[in-house]
Amino acid sequence: MNKCRICGKENSPKSVFCTGCGTKLEPDIDAVVKQAVAKKTSGTNKRNVTGVVIIAVIALIIFIAVKSADSAEIKKVKNTDIGLSSMGVNITYGQLLDGYCKSEKWEKFTSNTYSKVVEFTGKTSSGDEILIQFSDQYGVYDGKYVVVYAEVNGRSVGDMEMVNWFMNAAYDVGY
């Protein structure tokens, strides 16, 4: 409120003349400063909030796009035949590993040599901990992923041992 210095009447902060005696009012400096600060701060806060919201939306869109691309690569590996059809085993990596292992986890990452890698980790019903890494080997295999590394219970296994493991797992799953 703006108080008249002549008659003492309280006037609105926007009043130029006193409503009691008509004297020209001097602006209430404290009120003017508070009003200016409030006006400046409210506009700044709105701009800051708008900027934060825009950045958050962009980050969410990028996150969804990356996750979608990762999911597509994982799906490609899961739908790949394990390559034992000549031995009578017609099953995909996804059917085999998701059916044979519990607590399974599929993740995609890029190796330090910039090759795309999909990694599977899981635990079999017998308690074996499995880790299998698939890679597109820089597109050498026409976009197909192949097993490039495997371990059982923290021990690296070779190709023949892995084929044997796949055969036993396929048998246990019912293929």
N, C-alpha and C positions, 0 to 999 in steps of 0.2 A: 504494500500500500504506500501511497505517496501522501505525506502529511503536509498541510499548508503551514508555512512559517508565520503567517499573519494570524489566521483564525484558529489553527490547530485541527481543522477538519481533515479526516482521512478521505483521500480520493483514490480512484483507481490508478494503477501504475501507468496506464496509457493516457490519463488525463493531462491536458496541457494547462488548463485553467482550473482553479479551485471551484468546486460546485457550491461552496458556502459563501465566499466573498468575491470571487471572480479574479483574484490575483493570479498572475502568471506563475505557474509552479516550476520550481527547479527540479530537474530529474533526480530521483532517488538513485544515487550512484551504486549502492549495493545491489538494488533490484536490477539495474541496467546490466551490471557485470554478471550477476547470476543468470539473467535471461540470455545474455550473449553466450556465456559458457554452456548453458543448457542447450541452446540452439545448435552451437557448433558441435558439441558432443553427440547430440542425438543424430545428426547427419553423418558424423564419422562412424558411429556405431552401426548405423544402417548399412553404410558402405562396407565396413569390416565384416559384418554378418553376411551380407550378400556375397562378398569375395570368398569367405570361408565356405559358404554353401556351394558356390560354383566349383571351387577346388575339390570339395568332397564328392560332388556328382561326377566330375571328370575322373577322379581316382577310382570311384566305384565302377565306372564304365570300363576303365583300363583293367581293373581287377577281374571283372566278369569276362572280358575278352581273352585275357591270358588264361583264366581257368577253363574257358570253353575250348581254347586251342589245346591245352594240356589234356582235357578230357577226350578230345578227338584222337590224340596220339595214343592215349591209354586204350581207347576203344579199338584202335587199329591193331595194337598188340594182342588184346584179348580175343579178337576175331581171327587171328592168324592160326592156321593149322600147325600143329607141333611138328609135322614133317615125318611122321611114322606110319603113314598110310600103307607103305610097302610091307609093313609088319602087321597090318590089319588094325591099326589104331587110328581112327578118324575122329579127332577131338581137337578143339582149339585150346590155346593157352588159358584163356579165360575160363572155359568149362572145366579144364583140369585143375588149375590152381585154386579157383574159387570153390570148386567142389571138394577138393582134397584137403585144403588148409582152412584153419580157423584164424580169426584175428588178422585177416589178410588186409594188406594195404598196398595200393598202387600209387606211384608218384612218377612225375615226369620232371627231368631236369636236363640242363645242358652241361656236358662234361667240360673239363678245362681245355680240351682240344676242339671244342665247339661242335661235338657230335651230339645228336639228340639221344637221350637215354630214358627208358622207362624202367623203373625198378619195382619189383614185387618182393614183399616180405610177408611171411606168414608162419603159422605154426601148425604142424600136422596133428592128427588125432593121437599119434604115437609120441608126440612131444618134440619132434625134430623141428628146429628153427631153420627156415628156408629163406635164402636171399637169391634172387635171379635178376640179372640186368640184361635188358634187351637194347640194342642200338640199331639205328638205321645206317650206321657206318657211312655217314656223309652222303647217303642216297645211292651207294654202290649196289644195293639190292633192290633197286626200283621202288624205293619207298617202303619196302618191307623191313620189319624188324627181325633180328636174329639174336639168339642168346650169345652174349659175349663174356659173361661171367656168371658163375653160380657157386654157392656154398651151402653146405648143410652143417648146422651146429657150429658155425664159425670156421669151418674147414673148407678150403677151396676144392672143388671137384672138377675133374676133367670131362671131356666130351662123352666117353663111353660110360662113365659112372652116371652122368646126367641122363643119357639115353636110358640106362637101366632104371634110374629113379623114375623117369617119366613113364616107362612101361609099367612099373609096379604101381605107381599112383593111378594110372589110367585103369588098370585092372581093379584096384580098390574102389575107384569111383564107379565102375561098371561099364567101361567102354571096351 
